[in-house]
Amino acid sequence: MSTSRRPAPSPRRYAASTGRWSSWTVLFEGRPAGLTFNQLVRSSELSPHQARAGLACLRDTIAERGWPPLIWTRPDGYKFCSDPAELQEYEVAIIREKLTEIRRFITGVVAPHAALQPKGRWIKHLNTQLSSVESTLDVIADYIDASPSSP
């Protein structure tokens, strides 16, 4: 009798994979309207944790296979999108969110750490790198504000 030597997937990986396909099926059936997270959980019959893991796994699959991106908007929830203007609006929102997170991390954690340890090699390196990230995100946000949306 022949048995497979391939190890069984870990429970977490299996749940993410199952969640990915359940999420994809439910989102695909709901398109183009989109689904809120609660609707996705109810429709897929997954737990909230499984649905989040499935969405993360689905985003990886989308990138690998060149499918239209999955975005989230307040009015529509999660949905597949290929409209350039809508994608740019989503990207701008995410860039601004990350910029705010980085700024709060710098002012709330890194700056106080630097004040406590002004000659520390690690904190100098961290501060330099985070300032670079902050500057880059700021330039992107400013560029987007200054340029008209083009298809």
C-alpha positions in Angstrom: 0.0 0.0 0.0 1.4 3.4 -1.0 1.1 6.3 1.4 2.0 9.9 0.8 5.2 11.1 2.4 4.0 14.7 2.2 3.3 16.2 5.6 -0.1 17.3 6.5 -0.6 21.0 6.5 -0.5 22.8 9.9 -3.9 23.6 11.3 -3.2 27.3 10.9 -2.1 27.0 7.3 -5.1 24.7 6.5 -7.5 27.2 8.1 -6.0 30.1 6.2 -6.2 28.1 2.9 -9.8 27.1 3.6 -10.6 30.6 4.6 -8.9 31.9 1.4 -11.1 29.9 -0.8 -14.3 30.4 1.2 -13.6 34.2 1.3 -12.9 34.2 -2.5 -16.0 32.3 -3.3 -18.2 34.5 -1.1 -16.6 37.7 -2.4 -16.8 36.6 -6.0 -20.5 35.8 -5.6 -21.1 39.1 -4.0 -19.3 41.2 -6.6 -19.4 44.0 -7.6 -21.3 45.2 -4.6 -18.8 44.0 -2.0 -19.3 42.7 1.5 -18.7 44.0 5.0 -16.5 41.9 7.2 -19.6 40.7 9.2 -21.4 39.7 6.0 -18.2 37.8 4.9 -18.0 35.9 8.2 -21.7 35.0 8.1 -21.7 34.0 4.4 -18.5 32.0 4.5 -19.5 30.3 7.9 -15.9 31.0 9.1 -14.9 32.4 12.5 -13.7 36.0 12.4 -10.1 34.7 12.9 -10.4 32.3 10.0 -12.0 35.0 7.8 -9.1 37.4 8.6 -6.5 34.7 7.9 -8.4 33.8 4.7 -8.3 37.4 3.5 -4.6 37.7 4.1 -4.0 34.4 2.3 -6.4 35.5 -0.5 -4.3 38.8 -1.0 -1.2 36.6 -1.4 -3.0 34.5 -4.0 -4.2 37.5 -5.8 -0.7 38.9 -6.1 0.7 35.5 -7.3 -2.0 35.0 -9.9 -2.4 38.6 -11.2 -6.1 38.9 -10.2 -7.7 42.3 -9.6 -6.8 43.7 -6.1 -9.0 43.2 -3.1 -9.8 46.5 -1.4 -11.9 47.7 1.5 -14.1 50.8 1.4 -16.5 52.0 4.1 -19.6 52.1 1.8 -18.9 48.8 0.0 -16.8 46.7 2.4 -14.4 44.1 0.8 -14.5 43.9 -3.0 -12.4 43.1 -6.0 -11.5 46.3 -7.9 -9.9 47.2 -11.2 -10.9 50.9 -11.5 -7.7 53.0 -11.5 -9.3 56.0 -9.7 -10.8 53.8 -7.0 -7.5 51.9 -6.6 -5.6 55.2 -6.3 -8.0 56.5 -3.7 -7.6 53.3 -1.7 -3.8 53.4 -2.0 -3.8 57.1 -0.8 -5.9 56.2 2.2 -3.5 53.3 3.1 -0.4 55.5 2.6 -1.8 58.2 4.9 -2.8 55.6 7.5 0.7 54.2 7.5 2.2 57.7 7.6 0.2 58.5 10.7 1.2 55.1 12.4 4.9 55.8 11.7 4.7 59.4 13.0 3.0 58.2 16.2 5.5 55.5 16.7 8.4 58.0 16.2 6.9 60.6 18.6 5.5 58.1 21.1 8.3 55.5 21.3 11.4 56.2 19.3 11.9 59.9 20.4 11.5 59.1 24.1 13.9 56.2 23.7 16.4 58.5 22.0 16.1 61.0 24.9 16.8 58.2 27.4 19.7 56.8 25.4 21.1 59.6 23.1 24.3 57.8 22.2 22.7 54.4 21.5 23.8 53.0 18.2 20.5 51.1 17.7 18.2 54.1 18.4 20.2 56.3 16.1 19.9 53.7 13.3 16.2 53.2 14.0 15.5 56.9 14.0 17.4 57.4 10.7 15.5 54.6 9.0 12.1 55.6 10.3 12.7 59.2 9.4 13.5 58.0 5.8 10.3 56.0 5.7 8.3 58.9 7.0 9.8 61.3 4.5 9.1 58.8 1.6 5.5 58.3 2.6 5.1 62.1 3.0 6.5 62.7 -0.5 4.1 60.1 -2.0 1.1 61.6 -0.2 2.1 65.1 -1.3 2.6 63.9 -4.9 -0.8 62.3 -5.0 -2.4 65.5 -3.6 -0.7 67.6 -6.3 -1.4 65.3 -9.3 -4.7 64.8 -11.0 -6.0 61.2 -11.1 -5.3 59.7 -14.5 -6.7 56.4 -15.9 
